[in-house]
Amino acid sequence: MIRSKFAQLSLKNKFFFSILIVILLISGTIALLARWILISGLTQELEMRGTAIAHSVATRGTEYILENDTDHLLSVLFDEKQLYERRNLVAYIYVEGKNGKVMSHTFTTPFPKRLKGINPVTHKVEKSVEIVPFGGHEAYDIAVPIKEGIYQIGTVHVGLSKAHIDNLVGKLRAMFLGFISAVIIITFWVSHRLAKYIADPVMTLTKISDDLSRGNFSSSDLINTEEQIACPAFHDTDLPCWHFDEQRMGSGKTEARPHRCKKCAFYNEPSDGDEVQQLTTSFRNMVWSIRLYRRRLQESENTYRSLFRSGPDPIFVVDVQTRKLVDANPRTEELYGYTRDELVGMPYSVLGEEHAKECFEYFGNDELCAEAMKSARIVHLRKDGIPMYVNLTACLISYRTRPAIIVATTDVTDIVEKDAQLIQASKMKSLGEMSTGVAHELNQPLNAIRMGSDFLSMVHEQGIEIPPEQYVQVVTEISTQVDRASDIINTLRSFGRKADLLLEDVNLNEPVGSVVSLLSRQFLIEDVHIVTELDSELPYITAQHNKLQQVLLNLVINARDAIVERNEDGRDVRGRILIRTEYDDDGVSVSVEDNGTGIPDHVAEKVFEPFFTTKATGQGMGLGLAISYGIVREYGGELSILSTVGEGTCFTVRFPRQEVARVAN
């Protein structure tokens, strides 16, 4: 009970009461010992003085007792009683004879009867002390035998006034009490000052800690106001300080040399003063550090808050656990059409369900979540349901102590549409270049159809009967040529169709077959043969069939041009274009290899740059390979070139397999 109450006291009261109790115990012990020693000593001293008086009377009065000279004996008694201050101490002196008769006494009144025969003493003892009453008083009666040789001739009684002795003891007690009281008062004051000296800094530190806990960094007693701060590192948080930036130095995050002032405005060596002062100094330094880092944190928060609010691109904050939007910047309202109140609390999947699922799966993987997730040209939906294409970057953060994803998007719809227009224009240009060959390609089945129809018309007009087998053969050939012409037209229509913006599952053999079907017969006119080695087990990739046709068409036409150029140089070589598809564990590739002129290294480094061409003016704009390169990169693929001058060139397009691409994204 006492310990629990003591534990609830403040540190100051603990020091105060602890010191006070100890001093009181020591003072009480000293008082008891002093009282016992001094009072006992005083009593013994007085008894010794009384005994000395008795012996003096016995010595001086022996002669008068033997002569029975009571007058001189009385004179001796009064001399001893009235000497100096004895008159207050000695209450009486009287002498008894051998027979117990009082021979002389100092009483001015008749001898008290109560003293007769009291406190007897024999020659065998030195003295006898008893408290005896007389005349309404009490006295310490000291009886000493009077001896003559071996015989006792009388007894001297010296009565010491008990009232006088008690008065002396009372004065001595009062003196001790005064001394103890003075000690207690001084101890009380000293303990109070000592407890205050020890507890005040701790109380001040407690007050500062409470202020810091409430976020108040300006009202602390130990800290000057900000206007009085003369620390350059406090006003310029980019300035690396030797004290504040030791952590940054250790981590090697900055190579800037720490600033060192001749006299630090705030930092004091904690070794000065006692432990409490050292604690105060260390705490003050800690508060300064906290204030500086808090200032830096506020600046950083203000900076990023400003970037968040004024950023040109939409930024969302998505709670990982609830998968809902918890914050969004003003740009999201402009682009997506939602108000901020509508966005906060809305499921992230509303903007793009498929990508939202991939995003949460990505950040649910402990190995991948440390890296930012980047996605290009994904589809998001506006409030009115209109889709748009955005490039997206997402990273994992902590938002209000909860795991969250910050998602930044960039609207690339216009870029996607312009790219589609550019690709379409490039395709139309290719169709224009192929118009002569296409016309020749169509002319062949049309001529065959015409010949068959003319033959049937002639037979009918001349009434010639033909065998049924020959009639079926002619009709079948006409139907075959019609199908051939229809295939050519359908291929042209498919090639000329504007590509969709949505991705699809594509087998690379399909666009290869379309391009080969369109160009193989035309190239034969120029003695260029297209050979294919297609893997029938080829896995799917994620791309767009129409755009891949454009890529392959550009590569095959460039191969044809290289072969033609080589033949124009006088080297008559049969043209051969080998198109090969294959795959491995990571990707799917298609290569277009020719035996044309080849490309020098300094040209090969620039062939993918826009508007770079080695063709004569009017024969090419230098956009075909650049567009092809952009399409391949758009689907996460790579376009590489391997060429030897005079022997030929091989372009290889490699895409990630569909399942590999999904894991990577």
Buried (B, 14 or more C-beta within 10 A) or exposed (E): EEEEEEEEEEBBBBBBBBBBEEBBEEBEEBBEEBBEEBBEEBBEEBBEBBBBBBBBBBEBBBEBBEEEBBEBBBBBBEBBBEEEEBEEBBBBBBBBBBEEEBBBBBBEEEBBEEBEEBBEBEEEEEBBBBEBBBEEBBBBBBBBBBEEEEEBBBBBBBBBBBEBBEEBBEEBBEEBEEBBEEBBEEBBEEBBEBBEEBBEBBBBBEBBEEBBEEEEBEEBEBBEEEEEBEBEBBEEBEBBBBBBBEEBBEEEEEEEEBBEBEEBBBBBEBEEEEEBBBBBBEBBBEBBBEBBEEBBEEEEEEEEEEEBEEBEBBBBBBBBEEBBBBBBBEBBBEBBBBEEEBBBEBEBBBBBEEBBEBBBEBBEEEEBBEEEBEBBBBBBBEBEEEEBBBBBBBBBEEBEEEBBBBBBBBBBBEEBEEBBEBBBEBBEBBBEEBEEBBEEBBEBBBEBBEBBEEBBEEBEEEEEEEEEEEBEEBEEBBEBBBEBBEEBEEBBEBBEEEBEBEBEEBBBBBBBBBBBBBBBBBBEEBBBBBEBEBBEEBBBBBBBBBBBBBBBBBBBBBBBBBBBEBBEEEEEEEBBBBBBBBBEEEBBBBBBBBBBBBBEEEBBEEBBEEEBBBEEEEEBBBBBBBBBBBBBEBBBBBBEBEBEEEEBBBBBBBBBBBEBBEEEB
